Amino acid sequence: TQIISQQIEQLRQQLRYHEYQYHVLDQPQIPDAEYDRLLNQLKQLEAEHPQLISPDSPTQRVGAKPLVGFRQITHELPMLSLDNAFSDQDFYAFERRIQERLGRVEELTFCCEPKLDGLAVSILYLNGVLSQAATRGDGTTGEDITSNIRTIRNIPLQLLSDTPPARLEVRGEVFMPHQAFEQLNQDALQHGQKTFANPRNAAAGSLRQLDPKITRQRHLSLNAYSIGISEGVELPATHYARLQWLKSLGIPINNEIRLCQGSAEVLKYYQDIAAKRDQLGYDIDGTVLKVNAIALQEQLGFVAKAPRWAIAYKFPAQEQLTL
Ligand SMILES: NC(=O)n1nc(-c2ccco2)nc1N
């Protein structure tokens, strides 16, 4: 009836709001028990009125039945790999190449981000609804992991906007936080199953599960770092503003992202992140330093597989302690 569908829609909006407050702003407004009560209330109403269930309902996270294999997806825009820097000199050379190419001398603004050590994914929202997700694969073709991506709690099934873009492709890194990684290996040891060597392998293994119910138990997380395709929306003119816009739509971004003016601030950012690397609670293998102005990014373009406008400044390889 009309009343029931209004109740259901109201519960869905409430749950989406609380998911946003908890997963994106890290500012829950209600205790977990209250969130669970609302979710169970919605599950109850949907069970009584299955014709009202929609795929973007917060109850529809746990995937369908296990797949027999993964469909291939071709990225409309290739997902690039990054050029590397291993020293301050490499960064200065990168900046000099950019300035020469742009025929500029004034300082550049860089958007500086931690380089998450997980798995790059592409998530497509059609009219604000999560419709498809793929791994990076070889940069041109990836695997369809839509049902697994839907189980990741900080990825919204619907964007928080009543005027969503017709098409929006969110690109980001799926990673497994240290706490979840330790828990997973402990459980595996106790059940005589194989353990993972590191959180990156654990994230890859969890995303490439054919059964979404297994992926769901793995406590993965997404941090978005760029936009691929976009249609039906005027995007902000800088990379940093685009990331803030994604955040306002309910897409989680990393909270260590900073704007830096000129190479001195960029290299200080690199040192700051290196100093806090062990307290972040997830693996990173360096920083990603991007020219902030989109117009300049477009002027610089890409060479072969990597953009001219970004560089990954990596940390020296950490000697892996044998567990
Ligand atoms: N892995 C990671 O954290 N990345 N990767 C990029 C990237 C790859 C290509 C353009 O941007 N940005 C960040 N923060």
The ligand as an SDF file (V2000), in Angstrom:
LIG
                    3D

 14 15  0  0  0  0  0  0  0  0999 V2000
   46.6910    3.7320   -5.1990 N   0  0  0  0  0  0  0  0  0  0  0  0
   46.3320    4.9700   -4.8520 C   0  0  0  0  0  0  0  0  0  0  0  0
   46.1210    5.2580   -3.6630 O   0  0  0  0  0  0  0  0  0  0  0  0
   46.1560    5.9450   -5.8860 N   0  0  0  0  0  0  0  0  0  0  0  0
   46.2460    5.7120   -7.2200 N   0  0  0  0  0  0  0  0  0  0  0  0
   45.9950    6.8920   -7.7890 C   0  0  0  0  0  0  0  0  0  0  0  0
   45.9560    7.1310   -9.2340 C   0  0  0  0  0  0  0  0  0  0  0  0
   46.2370    6.2100  -10.2090 C   0  0  0  0  0  0  0  0  0  0  0  0
   46.0500    6.8870  -11.4280 C   0  0  0  0  0  0  0  0  0  0  0  0
   45.6530    8.1690  -11.1220 C   0  0  0  0  0  0  0  0  0  0  0  0
   45.5870    8.3030   -9.7550 O   0  0  0  0  0  0  0  0  0  0  0  0
   45.7650    7.8670   -6.8940 N   0  0  0  0  0  0  0  0  0  0  0  0
   45.8680    7.2870   -5.6960 C   0  0  0  0  0  0  0  0  0  0  0  0
   45.7000    7.9050   -4.5000 N   0  0  0  0  0  0  0  0  0  0  0  0
  1  2  1  0
  2  3  2  0
  2  4  1  0
  4  5  1  0
  4 13  1  0
  5  6  2  0
  6  7  1  0
  6 12  1  0
  7  8  2  0
  7 11  1  0
  8  9  1  0
  9 10  2  0
 10 11  1  0
 12 13  2  0
 13 14  1  0
M  END
$$$$
